[in-house]
Amino acid sequence: MNSMGKVSGVVSLENALEELVGEIFDESERHRTFVYPRGDDCWQVRGDCPLYEIRKHYSRFEQDEPPFKSMAALFAEKSEGRELAVGDRIEGDGYGMELVEVKERQATQLVLCKSRREHTHNDSMASHHAHWPADISLFF
């Protein structure tokens, strides 16, 4: 209700649960494609994609995160409250993500790429850098 006592919207139990656990899919939505391979260990990913779908392609992806969390929620969390914009990038443990579409202040399309390990002959430690395609815009 708004300040005038009028109904301004409806919140369902499903809405409330999705805020806690991520997207809930009914029977008609279970066969949607969330992840589109883009070669060279990169994928185009929908924002509503649950992490367990990513792990079918990249088993080590964010193993400490709950499997039903969405990619949009993960990206927003890792962006530390900044307003999301196309082109935003984050680097995680073994991967990088770039935001390629935002609707209503939510990540709706992302590109996820595994990191490459780059070794130098002077350093025994490996450094990780996301392997970004030369022109990421070609994917969309």
N, CA, C and O atoms as CSV, one atom per row, in Angstrom:
chain,resi,resn,atom,element,x,y,z
A,1,MET,N,N,0.838,-1.167,0.000
A,1,MET,CA,C,0.000,0.000,0.000
A,1,MET,C,C,0.889,1.238,0.000
A,1,MET,O,O,1.973,1.248,0.582
A,2,ASN,N,N,0.403,2.276,-0.665
A,2,ASN,CA,C,1.143,3.531,-0.666
A,2,ASN,C,C,0.670,4.423,0.481
A,2,ASN,O,O,-0.155,4.008,1.296
A,3,SER,N,N,1.188,5.635,0.542
A,3,SER,CA,C,0.852,6.531,1.653
A,3,SER,C,C,-0.606,6.983,1.642
A,3,SER,O,O,-1.102,7.493,2.647
A,4,MET,N,N,-1.289,6.803,0.529
A,4,MET,CA,C,-2.699,7.184,0.416
A,4,MET,C,C,-3.626,6.011,0.745
A,4,MET,O,O,-4.846,6.150,0.671
A,5,GLY,N,N,-3.058,4.860,1.105
A,5,GLY,CA,C,-3.859,3.703,1.447
A,5,GLY,C,C,-4.325,2.895,0.253
A,5,GLY,O,O,-5.167,2.008,0.393
A,6,LYS,N,N,-3.785,3.191,-0.920
A,6,LYS,CA,C,-4.149,2.471,-2.145
A,6,LYS,C,C,-3.148,1.347,-2.400
A,6,LYS,O,O,-1.967,1.459,-2.071
A,7,VAL,N,N,-3.641,0.270,-2.990
A,7,VAL,CA,C,-2.759,-0.842,-3.354
A,7,VAL,C,C,-1.898,-0.392,-4.530
A,7,VAL,O,O,-2.418,0.062,-5.549
A,8,SER,N,N,-0.589,-0.518,-4.386
A,8,SER,CA,C,0.314,-0.094,-5.457
A,8,SER,C,C,1.054,-1.270,-6.077
A,8,SER,O,O,1.849,-1.082,-6.998
A,9,GLY,N,N,0.809,-2.465,-5.593
A,9,GLY,CA,C,1.457,-3.640,-6.147
A,9,GLY,C,C,1.125,-4.863,-5.340
A,9,GLY,O,O,0.561,-4.777,-4.249
A,10,VAL,N,N,1.482,-6.010,-5.890
A,10,VAL,CA,C,1.212,-7.272,-5.225
A,10,VAL,C,C,2.527,-8.046,-5.150
A,10,VAL,O,O,3.274,-8.115,-6.126
A,11,VAL,N,N,2.794,-8.616,-4.005
A,11,VAL,CA,C,3.965,-9.463,-3.827
A,11,VAL,C,C,3.460,-10.861,-3.509
A,11,VAL,O,O,2.707,-11.073,-2.558
A,12,SER,N,N,3.895,-11.806,-4.333
A,12,SER,CA,C,3.482,-13.193,-4.111
A,12,SER,C,C,4.512,-13.903,-3.230
A,12,SER,O,O,5.616,-13.402,-3.016
A,13,LEU,N,N,4.137,-15.053,-2.735
A,13,LEU,CA,C,5.071,-15.871,-1.975
A,13,LEU,C,C,6.257,-16.252,-2.860
A,13,LEU,O,O,7.394,-16.309,-2.391
A,14,GLU,N,N,5.989,-16.512,-4.141
A,14,GLU,CA,C,7.071,-16.839,-5.072
A,14,GLU,C,C,8.063,-15.683,-5.173
A,14,GLU,O,O,9.272,-15.913,-5.183
A,15,ASN,N,N,7.571,-14.431,-5.249
A,15,ASN,CA,C,8.465,-13.265,-5.283
A,15,ASN,C,C,9.367,-13.227,-4.061
A,15,ASN,O,O,10.574,-13.013,-4.174
A,16,ALA,N,N,8.775,-13.437,-2.894
A,16,ALA,CA,C,9.542,-13.400,-1.648
A,16,ALA,C,C,10.589,-14.511,-1.616
A,16,ALA,O,O,11.733,-14.268,-1.233
A,17,LEU,N,N,10.217,-15.708,-2.008
A,17,LEU,CA,C,11.161,-16.831,-2.015
A,17,LEU,C,C,12.282,-16.608,-3.014
A,17,LEU,O,O,13.435,-16.935,-2.732
A,18,GLU,N,N,11.960,-16.051,-4.188
A,18,GLU,CA,C,12.997,-15.800,-5.190
A,18,GLU,C,C,14.029,-14.788,-4.701
A,18,GLU,O,O,15.191,-14.849,-5.104
A,19,GLU,N,N,13.628,-13.875,-3.852
A,19,GLU,CA,C,14.586,-12.943,-3.271
A,19,GLU,C,C,15.583,-13.670,-2.377
A,19,GLU,O,O,16.727,-13.236,-2.241
A,20,LEU,N,N,15.160,-14.760,-1.774
A,20,LEU,CA,C,16.030,-15.529,-0.879
A,20,LEU,C,C,16.889,-16.548,-1.603
A,20,LEU,O,O,18.073,-16.686,-1.297
A,21,VAL,N,N,16.303,-17.274,-2.571
A,21,VAL,CA,C,17.003,-18.412,-3.168
A,21,VAL,C,C,17.308,-18.251,-4.644
A,21,VAL,O,O,17.962,-19.120,-5.222
A,22,GLY,N,N,16.860,-17.175,-5.280
A,22,GLY,CA,C,17.065,-17.011,-6.719
A,22,GLY,C,C,15.837,-17.455,-7.486
A,22,GLY,O,O,14.810,-17.804,-6.903
A,23,GLU,N,N,15.959,-17.436,-8.792
A,23,GLU,CA,C,14.831,-17.727,-9.681
A,23,GLU,C,C,14.225,-19.108,-9.413
A,23,GLU,O,O,14.947,-20.090,-9.240
A,24,ILE,N,N,12.898,-19.168,-9.382
A,24,ILE,CA,C,12.164,-20.426,-9.251
A,24,ILE,C,C,11.486,-20.681,-10.596
A,24,ILE,O,O,10.804,-19.804,-11.124
A,25,PHE,N,N,11.670,-21.864,-11.142
A,25,PHE,CA,C,11.151,-22.173,-12.466
A,25,PHE,C,C,9.983,-23.138,-12.379
A,25,PHE,O,O,10.024,-24.119,-11.636
A,26,ASP,N,N,8.936,-22.848,-13.151
A,26,ASP,CA,C,7.820,-23.791,-13.205
A,26,ASP,C,C,8.057,-24.768,-14.360
A,26,ASP,O,O,9.082,-24.695,-15.037
A,27,GLU,N,N,7.127,-25.664,-14.580
A,27,GLU,CA,C,7.296,-26.720,-15.577
A,27,GLU,C,C,7.587,-26.180,-16.974
A,27,GLU,O,O,8.367,-26.778,-17.716
A,28,SER,N,N,6.973,-25.060,-17.341
A,28,SER,CA,C,7.175,-24.512,-18.684
A,28,SER,C,C,8.533,-23.847,-18.848
A,28,SER,O,O,8.955,-23.605,-19.979
A,29,GLU,N,N,9.224,-23.547,-17.767
A,29,GLU,CA,C,10.497,-22.839,-17.832
A,29,GLU,C,C,11.716,-23.739,-17.634
A,29,GLU,O,O,12.846,-23.261,-17.732
A,30,ARG,N,N,11.522,-24.982,-17.366
A,30,ARG,CA,C,12.648,-25.857,-17.005
A,30,ARG,C,C,13.581,-26.164,-18.154
A,30,ARG,O,O,14.727,-26.548,-17.925
A,31,HIS,N,N,13.124,-26.006,-19.384
A,31,HIS,CA,C,13.962,-26.376,-20.526
A,31,HIS,C,C,14.528,-25.153,-21.246
A,31,HIS,O,O,14.880,-25.220,-22.424
A,32,ARG,N,N,14.610,-24.043,-20.525
A,32,ARG,CA,C,15.199,-22.838,-21.110
A,32,ARG,C,C,16.715,-22.989,-21.173
A,32,ARG,O,O,17.325,-23.658,-20.339
A,33,THR,N,N,17.301,-22.362,-22.169
A,33,THR,CA,C,18.746,-22.355,-22.288
A,33,THR,C,C,19.287,-21.114,-21.588
A,33,THR,O,O,18.888,-19.992,-21.898
A,34,PHE,N,N,20.180,-21.322,-20.661
A,34,PHE,CA,C,20.767,-20.231,-19.890
A,34,PHE,C,C,22.188,-19.900,-20.336
A,34,PHE,O,O,22.642,-18.763,-20.203
A,35,VAL,N,N,22.882,-20.898,-20.864
A,35,VAL,CA,C,24.306,-20.765,-21.152
A,35,VAL,C,C,24.542,-21.085,-22.624
A,35,VAL,O,O,24.121,-22.131,-23.118
A,36,TYR,N,N,25.222,-20.170,-23.318
A,36,TYR,CA,C,25.517,-20.339,-24.740
A,36,TYR,C,C,27.030,-20.340,-24.920
A,36,TYR,O,O,27.670,-19.309,-24.714
A,37,PRO,N,N,27.616,-21.471,-25.298
A,37,PRO,CA,C,29.069,-21.530,-25.482
A,37,PRO,C,C,29.533,-20.541,-26.548
A,37,PRO,O,O,28.882,-20.366,-27.578
A,38,ARG,N,N,30.670,-19.898,-26.284
A,38,ARG,CA,C,31.251,-18.933,-27.214
A,38,ARG,C,C,32.697,-19.281,-27.558
A,38,ARG,O,O,33.438,-18.438,-28.063
A,39,GLY,N,N,33.094,-20.510,-27.286
A,39,GLY,CA,C,34.442,-20.949,-27.613
A,39,GLY,C,C,35.488,-20.392,-26.665
A,39,GLY,O,O,35.231,-19.452,-25.913
A,40,ASP,N,N,36.672,-20.988,-26.714
A,40,ASP,CA,C,37.808,-20.533,-25.899
A,40,ASP,C,C,37.448,-20.332,-24.440
A,40,ASP,O,O,37.857,-19.342,-23.834
A,41,ASP,N,N,36.685,-21.261,-23.862
A,41,ASP,CA,C,36.317,-21.207,-22.445
A,41,ASP,C,C,35.537,-19.948,-22.075
A,41,ASP,O,O,35.708,-19.410,-20.981
A,42,CYS,N,N,34.690,-19.483,-22.977
A,42,CYS,CA,C,33.810,-18.336,-22.718
A,42,CYS,C,C,32.366,-18.729,-23.018
A,42,CYS,O,O,32.091,-19.545,-23.898
A,43,TRP,N,N,31.448,-18.118,-22.256
A,43,TRP,CA,C,30.028,-18.399,-22.433
A,43,TRP,C,C,29.230,-17.107,-22.318
A,43,TRP,O,O,29.563,-16.231,-21.520
A,44,GLN,N,N,28.174,-16.995,-23.120
A,44,GLN,CA,C,27.176,-15.953,-22.922
A,44,GLN,C,C,26.186,-16.538,-21.923
A,44,GLN,O,O,25.746,-17.676,-22.082
A,45,VAL,N,N,25.831,-15.769,-20.895
A,45,VAL,CA,C,25.016,-16.289,-19.796
A,45,VAL,C,C,23.881,-15.311,-19.508
A,45,VAL,O,O,24.088,-14.100,-19.436
A,46,ARG,N,N,22.693,-15.854,-19.348
A,46,ARG,CA,C,21.558,-15.029,-18.945
A,46,ARG,C,C,21.691,-14.652,-17.476
A,46,ARG,O,O,22.228,-15.427,-16.685
A,47,GLY,N,N,21.213,-13.485,-17.106
A,47,GLY,CA,C,21.290,-13.031,-15.726
A,47,GLY,C,C,20.501,-13.892,-14.764
A,47,GLY,O,O,20.868,-14.018,-13.596
A,48,ASP,N,N,19.410,-14.492,-15.246
A,48,ASP,CA,C,18.594,-15.334,-14.367
A,48,ASP,C,C,19.100,-16.769,-14.293
A,48,ASP,O,O,18.434,-17.634,-13.723
A,49,CYS,N,N,20.258,-17.023,-14.856
A,49,CYS,CA,C,20.847,-18.359,-14.836
A,49,CYS,C,C,21.289,-18.726,-13.420
A,49,CYS,O,O,22.069,-17.994,-12.810
A,50,PRO,N,N,20.800,-19.853,-12.888
A,50,PRO,CA,C,21.281,-20.296,-11.577
A,50,PRO,C,C,22.708,-20.845,-11.693
A,50,PRO,O,O,23.101,-21.364,-12.737
A,51,LEU,N,N,23.463,-20.725,-10.620
A,51,LEU,CA,C,24.868,-21.149,-10.649
A,51,LEU,C,C,25.029,-22.628,-10.985
A,51,LEU,O,O,26.032,-23.015,-11.585
A,52,TYR,N,N,24.057,-23.462,-10.608
A,52,TYR,CA,C,24.213,-24.883,-10.925
A,52,TYR,C,C,24.244,-25.123,-12.433
A,52,TYR,O,O,24.838,-26.106,-12.877
A,53,GLU,N,N,23.622,-24.257,-13.231
A,53,GLU,CA,C,23.686,-24.393,-14.691
A,53,GLU,C,C,25.084,-24.073,-15.200
A,53,GLU,O,O,25.576,-24.735,-16.114
A,54,ILE,N,N,25.728,-23.063,-14.619
A,54,ILE,CA,C,27.103,-22.716,-14.999
A,54,ILE,C,C,28.038,-23.879,-14.671
A,54,ILE,O,O,28.944,-24.199,-15.440
A,55,ARG,N,N,27.806,-24.502,-13.524
A,55,ARG,CA,C,28.697,-25.583,-13.081
A,55,ARG,C,C,28.622,-26.810,-13.978
A,55,ARG,O,O,29.502,-27.668,-13.906
A,56,LYS,N,N,27.612,-26.920,-14.810
A,56,LYS,CA,C,27.563,-28.002,-15.803
A,56,LYS,C,C,28.639,-27.798,-16.865
A,56,LYS,O,O,29.076,-28.759,-17.498
A,57,HIS,N,N,29.071,-26.547,-17.063
A,57,HIS,CA,C,30.081,-26.201,-18.063
A,57,HIS,C,C,31.435,-25.909,-17.425
A,57,HIS,O,O,32.482,-26.088,-18.047
A,58,TYR,N,N,31.396,-25.457,-16.177
A,58,TYR,CA,C,32.603,-25.004,-15.478
A,58,TYR,C,C,32.449,-25.432,-14.012
A,58,TYR,O,O,31.959,-24.667,-13.182
A,59,SER,N,N,32.869,-26.647,-13.712
A,59,SER,CA,C,32.563,-27.300,-12.425
A,59,SER,C,C,33.118,-26.560,-11.205
A,59,SER,O,O,32.540,-26.661,-10.122
A,60,ARG,N,N,34.208,-25.828,-11.349
A,60,ARG,CA,C,34.819,-25.148,-10.195
A,60,ARG,C,C,34.261,-23.754,-9.961
A,60,ARG,O,O,34.749,-23.057,-9.071
A,61,PHE,N,N,33.273,-23.319,-10.710
A,61,PHE,CA,C,32.783,-21.945,-10.632
A,61,PHE,C,C,32.113,-21.661,-9.294
A,61,PHE,O,O,31.111,-22.288,-8.951
A,62,GLU,N,N,32.662,-20.720,-8.544
A,62,GLU,CA,C,32.075,-20.204,-7.295
A,62,GLU,C,C,31.474,-21.319,-6.432
A,62,GLU,O,O,30.284,-21.298,-6.117
A,63,GLN,N,N,32.297,-22.275,-6.060
A,63,GLN,CA,C,31.823,-23.445,-5.327
A,63,GLN,C,C,31.281,-23.122,-3.940
A,63,GLN,O,O,30.515,-23.914,-3.392
A,64,ASP,N,N,31.646,-22.003,-3.366
A,64,ASP,CA,C,31.151,-21.641,-2.033
A,64,ASP,C,C,29.793,-20.941,-2.069
A,64,ASP,O,O,29.187,-20.702,-1.025
A,65,GLU,N,N,29.320,-20.616,-3.263
A,65,GLU,CA,C,28.033,-19.938,-3.400
A,65,GLU,C,C,26.903,-20.959,-3.527
A,65,GLU,O,O,27.126,-22.059,-4.031
A,66,PRO,N,N,25.691,-20.613,-3.077
A,66,PRO,CA,C,24.565,-21.548,-3.188
A,66,PRO,C,C,24.215,-21.827,-4.655
A,66,PRO,O,O,24.299,-20.925,-5.489
A,67,PRO,N,N,23.831,-23.049,-4.972
A,67,PRO,CA,C,23.593,-23.429,-6.367
A,67,PRO,C,C,22.421,-22.716,-7.030
A,67,PRO,O,O,22.377,-22.619,-8.256
A,68,PHE,N,N,21.481,-22.222,-6.253
A,68,PHE,CA,C,20.306,-21.585,-6.846
A,68,PHE,C,C,20.442,-20.072,-6.976
A,68,PHE,O,O,19.528,-19.413,-7.471
A,69,LYS,N,N,21.564,-19.514,-6.542
A,69,LYS,CA,C,21.796,-18.075,-6.697
A,69,LYS,C,C,21.905,-17.773,-8.188
A,69,LYS,O,O,22.476,-18.560,-8.944
A,70,SER,N,N,21.362,-16.643,-8.607
A,70,SER,CA,C,21.421,-16.282,-10.029
A,70,SER,C,C,22.733,-15.563,-10.341
A,70,SER,O,O,23.391,-15.009,-9.460
A,71,MET,N,N,23.085,-15.592,-11.619
A,71,MET,CA,C,24.279,-14.874,-12.061
A,71,MET,C,C,24.115,-13.374,-11.835
A,71,MET,O,O,25.080,-12.693,-11.488
A,72,ALA,N,N,22.904,-12.852,-12.028
A,72,ALA,CA,C,22.654,-11.426,-11.792
A,72,ALA,C,C,22.918,-11.068,-10.335
A,72,ALA,O,O,23.537,-10.043,-10.046
A,73,ALA,N,N,22.449,-11.912,-9.416
A,73,ALA,CA,C,22.665,-11.660,-7.988
A,73,ALA,C,C,24.157,-11.733,-7.647
A,73,ALA,O,O,24.655,-10.917,-6.873
A,74,LEU,N,N,24.860,-12.694,-8.214
A,74,LEU,CA,C,26.294,-12.827,-7.969
A,74,LEU,C,C,27.041,-11.601,-8.485
A,74,LEU,O,O,27.894,-11.052,-7.788
A,75,PHE,N,N,26.721,-11.169,-9.714
A,75,PHE,CA,C,27.393,-10.012,-10.290
A,75,PHE,C,C,27.132,-8.757,-9.454
A,75,PHE,O,O,28.053,-7.985,-9.187
A,76,ALA,N,N,25.888,-8.558,-9.044
A,76,ALA,CA,C,25.538,-7.388,-8.229
A,76,ALA,C,C,26.292,-7.411,-6.895
A,76,ALA,O,O,26.807,-6.388,-6.443
A,77,GLU,N,N,26.347,-8.583,-6.282
A,77,GLU,CA,C,27.054,-8.722,-5.006
A,77,GLU,C,C,28.536,-8.402,-5.159
A,77,GLU,O,O,29.110,-7.688,-4.337
A,78,LYS,N,N,29.149,-8.929,-6.207
A,78,LYS,CA,C,30.580,-8.707,-6.423
A,78,LYS,C,C,30.873,-7.287,-6.883
A,78,LYS,O,O,32.015,-6.835,-6.800
A,79,SER,N,N,29.851,-6.572,-7.371
A,79,SER,CA,C,30.021,-5.173,-7.777
A,79,SER,C,C,29.951,-4.232,-6.582
A,79,SER,O,O,30.114,-3.021,-6.731
A,80,GLU,N,N,29.709,-4.785,-5.402
A,80,GLU,CA,C,29.752,-4.059,-4.133
A,80,GLU,C,C,28.853,-2.826,-4.107
A,80,GLU,O,O,29.249,-1.769,-3.618
A,81,GLY,N,N,27.635,-2.973,-4.640
A,81,GLY,CA,C,26.659,-1.904,-4.542
A,81,GLY,C,C,26.742,-0.823,-5.598
A,81,GLY,O,O,25.903,0.078,-5.613
A,82,ARG,N,N,27.729,-0.882,-6.485
A,82,ARG,CA,C,27.813,0.111,-7.553
A,82,ARG,C,C,26.632,-0.060,-8.507
A,82,ARG,O,O,26.136,-1.173,-8.683
A,83,GLU,N,N,26.186,1.014,-9.113
A,83,GLU,CA,C,25.143,0.910,-10.122
A,83,GLU,C,C,25.724,0.187,-11.333
A,83,GLU,O,O,26.812,0.525,-11.802
A,84,LEU,N,N,25.002,-0.798,-11.831
A,84,LEU,CA,C,25.503,-1.626,-12.917
A,84,LEU,C,C,25.408,-0.904,-14.250
A,84,LEU,O,O,24.445,-0.182,-14.509
A,85,ALA,N,N,26.423,-1.107,-15.104
A,85,ALA,CA,C,26.451,-0.517,-16.435
A,85,ALA,C,C,27.077,-1.506,-17.405
A,85,ALA,O,O,27.960,-2.282,-17.037
A,86,VAL,N,N,26.616,-1.470,-18.634
A,86,VAL,CA,C,27.201,-2.319,-19.672
A,86,VAL,C,C,28.703,-2.053,-19.726
A,86,VAL,O,O,29.145,-0.905,-19.701
A,87,GLY,N,N,29.471,-3.127,-19.799
A,87,GLY,CA,C,30.927,-3.015,-19.834
A,87,GLY,C,C,31.590,-3.235,-18.484
A,87,GLY,O,O,32.808,-3.406,-18.418
A,88,ASP,N,N,30.809,-3.235,-17.403
A,88,ASP,CA,C,31.388,-3.522,-16.088
A,88,ASP,C,C,32.005,-4.915,-16.113
A,88,ASP,O,O,31.442,-5.847,-16.689
A,89,ARG,N,N,33.154,-5.043,-15.490
A,89,ARG,CA,C,33.838,-6.344,-15.416
A,89,ARG,C,C,34.190,-6.643,-13.963
A,89,ARG,O,O,34.499,-5.748,-13.176
A,90,ILE,N,N,34.133,-7.908,-13.643
A,90,ILE,CA,C,34.632,-8.364,-12.353
A,90,ILE,C,C,35.513,-9.571,-12.590
A,90,ILE,O,O,35.320,-10.316,-13.550
A,91,GLU,N,N,36.469,-9.756,-11.721
A,91,GLU,CA,C,37.359,-10.911,-11.779
A,91,GLU,C,C,37.136,-11.730,-10.518
A,91,GLU,O,O,37.079,-11.184,-9.416
A,92,GLY,N,N,37.012,-13.020,-10.682
A,92,GLY,CA,C,36.855,-13.921,-9.559
A,92,GLY,C,C,37.968,-14.941,-9.553
A,92,GLY,O,O,38.937,-14.818,-10.302
A,93,ASP,N,N,37.834,-15.931,-8.723
A,93,ASP,CA,C,38.827,-16.986,-8.621
A,93,ASP,C,C,38.737,-17.888,-9.842
A,93,ASP,O,O,37.901,-18.790,-9.898
A,94,GLY,N,N,39.591,-17.644,-10.808
A,94,GLY,CA,C,39.645,-18.480,-12.003
A,94,GLY,C,C,38.733,-18.035,-13.130
A,94,GLY,O,O,38.578,-18.771,-14.104
A,95,TYR,N,N,38.119,-16.857,-13.039
A,95,TYR,CA,C,37.224,-16.403,-14.099
A,95,TYR,C,C,37.133,-14.885,-14.134
A,95,TYR,O,O,37.569,-14.194,-13.213
A,96,GLY,N,N,36.558,-14.390,-15.214
A,96,GLY,CA,C,36.192,-12.985,-15.350
A,96,GLY,C,C,34.800,-12.923,-15.949
A,96,GLY,O,O,34.420,-13.793,-16.733
A,97,MET,N,N,34.032,-11.892,-15.584
A,97,MET,CA,C,32.695,-11.686,-16.152
A,97,MET,C,C,32.575,-10.259,-16.636
A,97,MET,O,O,33.093,-9.334,-16.010
A,98,GLU,N,N,31.887,-10.082,-17.758
A,98,GLU,CA,C,31.581,-8.753,-18.263
A,98,GLU,C,C,30.077,-8.634,-18.456
A,98,GLU,O,O,29.425,-9.540,-18.975
A,99,LEU,N,N,29.551,-7.515,-18.033
A,99,LEU,CA,C,28.128,-7.236,-18.163
A,99,LEU,C,C,27.870,-6.677,-19.559
A,99,LEU,O,O,28.476,-5.680,-19.951
A,100,VAL,N,N,26.970,-7.317,-20.312
A,100,VAL,CA,C,26.699,-6.866,-21.674
A,100,VAL,C,C,25.272,-6.375,-21.883
A,100,VAL,O,O,24.957,-5.828,-22.939
A,101,GLU,N,N,24.403,-6.563,-20.888
A,101,GLU,CA,C,23.049,-6.026,-20.978
A,101,GLU,C,C,22.496,-5.813,-19.574
A,101,GLU,O,O,22.634,-6.665,-18.695
A,102,VAL,N,N,21.860,-4.645,-19.383
A,102,VAL,CA,C,21.219,-4.304,-18.114
A,102,VAL,C,C,19.798,-3.860,-18.431
A,102,VAL,O,O,19.578,-3.051,-19.333
A,103,LYS,N,N,18.840,-4.391,-17.686
A,103,LYS,CA,C,17.449,-3.947,-17.788
A,103,LYS,C,C,16.935,-3.730,-16.382
A,103,LYS,O,O,17.112,-4.576,-15.506
A,104,GLU,N,N,16.298,-2.594,-16.169
A,104,GLU,CA,C,15.740,-2.260,-14.866
A,104,GLU,C,C,16.756,-2.457,-13.743
A,104,GLU,O,O,16.439,-3.013,-12.691
A,105,ARG,N,N,17.987,-1.989,-13.985
A,105,ARG,CA,C,19.071,-2.011,-13.005
A,105,ARG,C,C,19.514,-3.412,-12.602
A,105,ARG,O,O,20.115,-3.598,-11.544
A,106,GLN,N,N,19.211,-4.408,-13.456
A,106,GLN,CA,C,19.643,-5.782,-13.197
A,106,GLN,C,C,20.445,-6.309,-14.369
A,106,GLN,O,O,20.162,-5.992,-15.524
A,107,ALA,N,N,21.448,-7.116,-14.061
A,107,ALA,CA,C,22.240,-7.773,-15.099
A,107,ALA,C,C,21.361,-8.806,-15.804
A,107,ALA,O,O,20.838,-9.716,-15.161
A,108,THR,N,N,21.196,-8.672,-17.116
A,108,THR,CA,C,20.372,-9.627,-17.860
A,108,THR,C,C,21.182,-10.496,-18.816
A,108,THR,O,O,20.743,-11.590,-19.171
A,109,GLN,N,N,22.341,-10.034,-19.233
A,109,GLN,CA,C,23.230,-10.821,-20.090
A,109,GLN,C,C,24.671,-10.550,-19.665
A,109,GLN,O,O,25.067,-9.404,-19.453
A,110,LEU,N,N,25.444,-11.623,-19.547
A,110,LEU,CA,C,26.838,-11.513,-19.157
A,110,LEU,C,C,27.676,-12.412,-20.051
A,110,LEU,O,O,27.159,-13.333,-20.683
A,111,VAL,N,N,28.952,-12.141,-20.097
A,111,VAL,CA,C,29.910,-13.060,-20.701
A,111,VAL,C,C,30.829,-13.521,-19.585
A,111,VAL,O,O,31.389,-12.710,-18.847
A,112,LEU,N,N,30.975,-14.831,-19.474
A,112,LEU,CA,C,31.827,-15.468,-18.476
A,112,LEU,C,C,32.970,-16.145,-19.202
A,112,LEU,O,O,32.745,-16.904,-20.145
A,113,CYS,N,N,34.193,-15.882,-18.776
A,113,CYS,CA,C,35.367,-16.512,-19.378
A,113,CYS,C,C,36.264,-17.064,-18.278
A,113,CYS,O,O,36.500,-16.411,-17.261
A,114,LYS,N,N,36.758,-18.276,-18.500
A,114,LYS,CA,C,37.763,-18.821,-17.585
A,114,LYS,C,C,39.030,-18.002,-17.706
A,114,LYS,O,O,39.315,-17.428,-18.757
A,115,SER,N,N,39.793,-17.949,-16.617
A,115,SER,CA,C,41.076,-17.260,-16.626
A,115,SER,C,C,42.143,-18.150,-17.236
A,115,SER,O,O,42.043,-19.377,-17.233
A,116,ARG,N,N,43.151,-17.504,-17.751
A,116,ARG,CA,C,44.337,-18.219,-18.220
A,116,ARG,C,C,45.409,-18.077,-17.154
A,116,ARG,O,O,45.527,-17.029,-16.519
A,117,ARG,N,N,46.166,-19.100,-16.964
A,117,ARG,CA,C,47.317,-18.986,-16.061
A,117,ARG,C,C,48.502,-18.546,-16.911
A,117,ARG,O,O,48.859,-19.194,-17.894
A,118,GLU,N,N,49.096,-17.439,-16.511
A,118,GLU,CA,C,50.249,-16.929,-17.228
A,118,GLU,C,C,51.474,-17.075,-16.330
A,118,GLU,O,O,51.548,-16.461,-15.266
A,119,HIS,N,N,52.407,-17.870,-16.752
A,119,HIS,CA,C,53.621,-18.114,-15.967
A,119,HIS,C,C,54.773,-17.313,-16.562
A,119,HIS,O,O,54.927,-17.243,-17.781
A,120,THR,N,N,55.562,-16.725,-15.712
A,120,THR,CA,C,56.791,-16.100,-16.172
A,120,THR,C,C,57.950,-16.946,-15.662
A,120,THR,O,O,57.836,-17.592,-14.620
A,121,HIS,N,N,59.022,-16.947,-16.362
A,121,HIS,CA,C,60.164,-17.767,-15.952
A,121,HIS,C,C,60.833,-17.227,-14.698
A,121,HIS,O,O,61.604,-17.951,-14.068
A,122,ASN,N,N,60.566,-15.972,-14.308
A,122,ASN,CA,C,61.144,-15.397,-13.099
A,122,ASN,C,C,60.283,-15.597,-11.864
A,122,ASN,O,O,60.732,-15.310,-10.755
A,123,ASP,N,N,59.068,-16.076,-12.024
A,123,ASP,CA,C,58.131,-16.136,-10.911
A,123,ASP,C,C,57.493,-17.510,-10.859
A,123,ASP,O,O,56.957,-17.981,-11.863
A,124,SER,N,N,57.541,-18.158,-9.713
A,124,SER,CA,C,56.942,-19.485,-9.601
A,124,SER,C,C,55.447,-19.423,-9.358
A,124,SER,O,O,54.757,-20.434,-9.485
A,125,MET,N,N,54.930,-18.233,-9.006
A,125,MET,CA,C,53.496,-18.080,-8.767
A,125,MET,C,C,52.789,-17.791,-10.079
A,125,MET,O,O,53.312,-17.063,-10.923
A,126,ALA,N,N,51.615,-18.354,-10.253
A,126,ALA,CA,C,50.824,-18.098,-11.457
A,126,ALA,C,C,49.934,-16.889,-11.210
A,126,ALA,O,O,49.349,-16.743,-10.136
A,127,SER,N,N,49.839,-16.032,-12.204
A,127,SER,CA,C,48.882,-14.927,-12.107
A,127,SER,C,C,47.702,-15.248,-13.013
A,127,SER,O,O,47.865,-15.886,-14.053
A,128,HIS,N,N,46.527,-14.807,-12.618
A,128,HIS,CA,C,45.308,-15.120,-13.351
A,128,HIS,C,C,44.798,-13.872,-14.043
A,128,HIS,O,O,44.725,-12.800,-13.441
A,129,HIS,N,N,44.452,-14.015,-15.293
A,129,HIS,CA,C,43.832,-12.931,-16.041
A,129,HIS,C,C,42.714,-13.537,-16.869
A,129,HIS,O,O,42.891,-14.581,-17.497
A,130,ALA,N,N,41.568,-12.881,-16.868
A,130,ALA,CA,C,40.460,-13.391,-17.672
A,130,ALA,C,C,40.863,-13.356,-19.135
A,130,ALA,O,O,41.541,-12.431,-19.582
A,131,HIS,N,N,40.453,-14.342,-19.858
A,131,HIS,CA,C,40.722,-14.453,-21.287
A,131,HIS,C,C,39.546,-13.818,-22.024
A,131,HIS,O,O,38.568,-14.501,-22.330
A,132,TRP,N,N,39.630,-12.513,-22.314
A,132,TRP,CA,C,38.531,-11.819,-22.970
A,132,TRP,C,C,38.678,-11.939,-24.462
A,132,TRP,O,O,39.776,-11.767,-24.991
A,133,PRO,N,N,37.585,-12.232,-25.163
A,133,PRO,CA,C,37.629,-12.238,-26.632
A,133,PRO,C,C,38.036,-10.857,-27.132
A,133,PRO,O,O,37.782,-9.849,-26.472
A,134,ALA,N,N,38.664,-10.817,-28.293
A,134,ALA,CA,C,39.138,-9.546,-28.849
A,134,ALA,C,C,38.007,-8.544,-29.002
A,134,ALA,O,O,38.166,-7.379,-28.640
A,135,ASP,N,N,36.880,-8.967,-29.525
A,135,ASP,CA,C,35.732,-8.072,-29.659
A,135,ASP,C,C,34.517,-8.757,-29.085
A,135,ASP,O,O,33.793,-9.465,-29.784
A,136,ILE,N,N,34.302,-8.536,-27.801
A,136,ILE,CA,C,33.225,-9.205,-27.088
A,136,ILE,C,C,31.857,-8.864,-27.666
A,136,ILE,O,O,30.916,-9.646,-27.527
A,137,SER,N,N,31.733,-7.700,-28.318
A,137,SER,CA,C,30.441,-7.292,-28.880
A,137,SER,C,C,30.016,-8.179,-30.030
A,137,SER,O,O,28.837,-8.178,-30.386
A,138,LEU,N,N,30.913,-8.931,-30.620
A,138,LEU,CA,C,30.555,-9.841,-31.711
A,138,LEU,C,C,29.647,-10.970,-31.243
A,138,LEU,O,O,29.003,-11.625,-32.062
A,139,PHE,N,N,29.588,-11.206,-29.938
A,139,PHE,CA,C,28.775,-12.294,-29.416
A,139,PHE,C,C,27.312,-11.936,-29.362
A,139,PHE,O,O,26.485,-12.826,-29.168
A,140,PHE,N,N,26.951,-10.680,-29.524
A,140,PHE,CA,C,25.558,-10.278,-29.326
A,140,PHE,C,C,25.003,-9.545,-30.516
A,140,PHE,O,O,23.840,-9.140,-30.505
